[in-house]
């Protein structure tokens, strides 16, 4: 149990560590890195809405191919990008959508009996499953591409310029900054607990210890949040993050917006 907990928490920490360090791609001389964050936000939302509203598999594949192309011209490793975008949420989407071929009626591709119960697999159900998985993959890929090519501070600055509520931006900023910290605290709490054990522990006791650790973590998070807020108030924080660099729309931004607008328009017309 100890090895399983340590291995699991280390993998979780690795994911968060990769998320924090992904800003190494924002300094590359790629196309998306040169764009204004507001332009990237608008383009990402437009493409995500297009993927969500479309029920054609060709559209989902086209958006995916466009996303991979944008990753390449932004100097992001395609192998890294595909592994990062498919191994988590889209893979989970496959599990969620797996019942669709069995519950959606249509032309039967395969049928078999299990304990005198006839089970059929329909062609329409398989297509719905494939479209759902591709849609999720496209949306996740677009979101990750936005984060990989934009510094977090500039992304928040872009959100503020688009008149997103300041409270939402502040919560988003604090969550991003401290989620890795509290994951690290939880890991140390679990290791400290396991180091005090002298023998094997049953499942119920392990579950009880884990819930106790989570409760303690919530209390620590609340207390630290109060201290951080008071420290920010004492330094003049008034709900808005001040930045030195100002955003400016350039020719490349306009060209990219026109391209995305034309791309989405063609998809809806077709």
Secondary structure by P-SEA (a helix, b strand, c coil): caaaaaaaaaaaaaaaaaaaacccccccccccccccaaaaaaaaaaaaaaaaacccaaaaaaaaaaaaaaaaaacccaaaaaaaccccaaaaaaaaaccccccccccccbbbbcccbbbbbbaaaaaaaaaaaaaaaaaaaaaaaaaaaccaaaaaaaaaaacccaaaaaaaaaaaacaaaaaaaaaaaaaaaaaaccccccaaaaaaaaaaaaaaaaaaaaaaaaaaaaaaaaaccccbbbbcbbbbbcaaaaaaaaaaaaaaaaaaac
